[in-house]
Amino acid sequence: MLCEKMKTTSFWAALFLSAWFLLGSGALGQTGGSQAATPQRPTFTLDASTAAPGTMELEMGTASWRGFFALPVFLRYTPNSSAGLFHQAEFGFAFDAVSSVGLGPDRMTEFGDRIGVVWRRPVYSSGPVAFAIAPTATFFLCGDEGARIGATGIAAFGFGQNGAAVNAGWSSATNSSNSNPAYDYFVAADFARTLGTSGALSRLSPFAGILYQDTTLDSASVSLGQGVSYRVRPNWVFDLAVYEHGFSLGTRDYQVLVGFTVNLGRPGRW
């Protein structure tokens, strides 16, 4: 009962905070002079670029498949630090503001059952090549107990109008269960191309990617993804993607993602 009350309260709090960040920051009225957004969605991979120092970014969208619907939210902030571990380091906080699943004729809608934190920091950048690391932690609010601790290595490459990223990572459970595998490993790669150097095509970037994942609970699986992003303004990027899961298992399942990334500027100036 306590768990359900907590999730209901968190559900409304998350929606309120997301709307406040988006509308209260004045991001809707920012124009070309604002800091450019650095989207990490909807690809399989994370990029080596982080939000501009001193600014916050909001990623929000929808994810739906097989009667399930979610509204994932990812808040990212890079401190304005010129040296040390905080230099160019980005701190992220992720959760599902809405998690809705169909149960026969009924539907259960609530706040997600977990929250995630990530610290992402570039460690090398030279010309078209950049590397970063991203330690992660996921904490369960209900259902499973404990947390998942992991890390991701990131390599990003840019050449002309093309860009590519490769990620490899793992996570482990502090308290494994039938729905929380003891270990999880993955390798992912994405390729994107901006279609033009000026005009509308310079804002449009299709991408394609592949994800290999192996856990202690299931057989290794391969997923394919494809989609497109459109940069409406420097600080606003919209996206659309379709994932095809279970490609190697013969039981394919499709997931649709629609969302956006916006740089909200410096919190002190909202």
VENKA-V241450 format. One line per field, one symbol per residue. psi: psi as a letter, one per 40 degrees, with the letter a starting at -180 (. if undefined). burial: b if it has 9 or more other C-alpha atoms within 8 Angstrom, else e. A space follows every 50 residues. Layout:
psi=???
burial=???
//
This chain:
psi=ddddddddddddddddddddddddeeddeiaeeiihigheifidiiieii ihheiiihhiaihiifeihighhhhhhhigheiadehehhhihiihdhhh hhgbeihhhiiieiiiiihhhiehhhbehiiiigiihhhhdibiiaihha ihhhhihhhbeiiiihihiiiihdgiaeegidihiihiiihihheieiad deehhiiiiihhhhiediiiihiiiiaiihgdidehhiihihihifdeee gihhhhhhaihhheahdee.
burial=eeeeeebbebbeebbeebbbbbbbbbbeebeeebbbbbeebbbbbbbbeb bbbbbbbbbbbbbbbeebbbbbbbbbbbbebeeeebbbbbbbbbbbbbbb bbeeeebeebbbbbbbbbbbbbeebeebbbbbbbbbbbbbbeebebbbbb bbbbbbbbeebbbbbbbbbbbbbbbbeeebbbbbbbbbbbbbbbbbeeee bbbbbbbbbbbbbbbbeeeebbbbbbbbbbbeebbbbbbbbbbbbbbeee ebbbbbbbbbbbbbbbbeee
//
